[in-house]
Amino acid sequence: MHAAIYDIAMWPVEKLFLHRLRRQLVGGACGRVLELGIGTGTNLPYYPDDVKLVGIDPDESFLEEARRRTAALGRSAMLLAAHAEEPPFAERSFDMVIATLVFCTVADPKQAFREVHRVLKPGGLFKLVEHVRVRNSVGARVQDLLTPLWKHIANGCHLNRDTLSLVQSNGFLVESVREYLRGLVIEVKAHRRSE
Ligand SMILES: C[S@@+](CC[C@H](N)C(=O)[O-])C[C@H]1O[C@@H](n2cnc3c(N)ncnc32)[C@H](O)[C@@H]1O
């Protein structure tokens, strides 16, 4: 999906719901922050000015739009083409990692979580918003049935990923989980466990 189409398709959801979550998630960011799958930069307006932001995304058309948005906001951010499974950064080099609506799509989420753990400083914060597999078994079955088709339409997006379990089993201490839309969307705040 091209960046312009993505932004148009997401516009109603942003206006009705997501913008509040973004403000909440990103508004408290501080220090050196890595945003995974930054997309068209929809979170950019909500970052505090003093954040040192680095954003990665494998899709150049999305990054181009994120760069345009960064300039329009008069911000500075380092935006690079890279996958969450292979972020080209030193270990323990970020205070915070943020991801919104990304772990539904990454090809190898376990590897991406390992990398989040690697690049975060011990005790560093990992915050994400994600749509996930619902607990209701009928709803989850519908998600399973729709996912093969949806993956084709929406650039590999899975409707049925249990992202919270993946966070919990990959070296993070979950501090809070907020659920929205009957558990379809979660907001997670987790700390990197120190070895
Ligand atoms: C649904 S969009 C979300 C974009 C943005 N985070 C937002 O909140 O609007 C998913 C994004 O994840 C990116 N993406 C897909 N695979 C990825 C990967 N392996 N690593 C990092 N980003 C990825 C896509 O290019 C796209 O920009």
The ligand as a Tripos MOL2 file, in Angstrom:
@<TRIPOS>MOLECULE
LIG
   27    29     1     0     0
SMALL
NO_CHARGES

@<TRIPOS>ATOM
      1 C1          0.2340   -0.2140    9.7100 C.3       1 LIG1
      2 S1          1.6970    0.6480    9.3230 S.3       1 LIG1
      3 C2          1.9180    1.6230   10.8130 C.3       1 LIG1
      4 C3          2.7460    2.8470   10.5740 C.3       1 LIG1
      5 C4          2.9510    3.7380   11.7930 C.3       1 LIG1
      6 N1          3.7110    3.0580   12.8160 N.3       1 LIG1
      7 C5          1.6570    4.2220   12.3400 C.2       1 LIG1
      8 O1          1.4030    4.0880   13.5280 O.co2     1 LIG1
      9 O2          0.8780    4.8330   11.5610 O.co2     1 LIG1
     10 C6          2.9210   -0.6000    9.4850 C.3       1 LIG1
     11 C7          4.3190   -0.0770    9.2220 C.3       1 LIG1
     12 O3          5.2490   -1.0980    9.5490 O.3       1 LIG1
     13 C8          6.2550   -1.0880    8.5620 C.3       1 LIG1
     14 N2          6.9200   -2.3960    8.5710 N.ar      1 LIG1
     15 C9          6.5850   -3.5220    7.8990 C.ar      1 LIG1
     16 N3          7.4620   -4.4840    8.1540 N.ar      1 LIG1
     17 C10         8.3740   -3.9620    9.0080 C.ar      1 LIG1
     18 C11         9.5560   -4.4790    9.6240 C.ar      1 LIG1
     19 N4          9.9550   -5.7410    9.4310 N.pl3     1 LIG1
     20 N5         10.2700   -3.6460   10.4100 N.ar      1 LIG1
     21 C12         9.8670   -2.3660   10.6260 C.ar      1 LIG1
     22 N6          8.7650   -1.8430   10.0770 N.ar      1 LIG1
     23 C13         8.0290   -2.6230    9.2790 C.ar      1 LIG1
     24 C14         5.5190   -0.7710    7.2880 C.3       1 LIG1
     25 O4          6.3720   -0.3380    6.2520 O.3       1 LIG1
     26 C15         4.5580    0.3090    7.7690 C.3       1 LIG1
     27 O5          5.1450    1.5670    7.7230 O.3       1 LIG1
@<TRIPOS>BOND
     1     1     2 1
     2     2     3 1
     3     2    10 1
     4     3     4 1
     5     4     5 1
     6     5     6 1
     7     5     7 1
     8     7     8 2
     9     7     9 1
    10    10    11 1
    11    11    12 1
    12    11    26 1
    13    12    13 1
    14    13    14 1
    15    13    24 1
    16    14    15 ar
    17    14    23 ar
    18    15    16 ar
    19    16    17 ar
    20    17    18 ar
    21    17    23 ar
    22    18    19 1
    23    18    20 ar
    24    20    21 ar
    25    21    22 ar
    26    22    23 ar
    27    24    25 1
    28    24    26 1
    29    26    27 1
@<TRIPOS>SUBSTRUCTURE
     1 LIG1         1 GROUP 0 **** ****
